[in-house]
Amino acid sequence: MVMKTIPTTSIGTGVTLIYSITTGRVATIKQLSFTNAAGANRTVHIYDSSSATGSDREIFRLIIYPNETFIPAEVMNRKARLGYITAKTDEGTEVSVDGYLDEE
């Protein structure tokens, strides 16, 4: 297993690439940190995708409250196998994400 950092990325209403998995590997998302700089709730979707702009399989979805940084309390252990981890928000572009994962 190789620990990798997910750099801080702004998420938009279109699908946004947040990490490219090394060819031939599977990524296990360990932790993500979300920051919502907007004055309203934002719904964020994270996908395991076969393209940098796709949304093939939703890994999880969450709502982040206004002006909040949210870090889920437990280790996520969500697997991504299709080559890319992508994200989008439903309502606006004021959300960013970063974190770390293992590639195996």
Summary of the structure (lengths in Angstrom):
residues: 104
radius of gyration: 12.7
end to end distance: 4.7
largest distance: 40.8
contacts: 326
relative contact order: 0.43
helix: 0%
strand: 60%
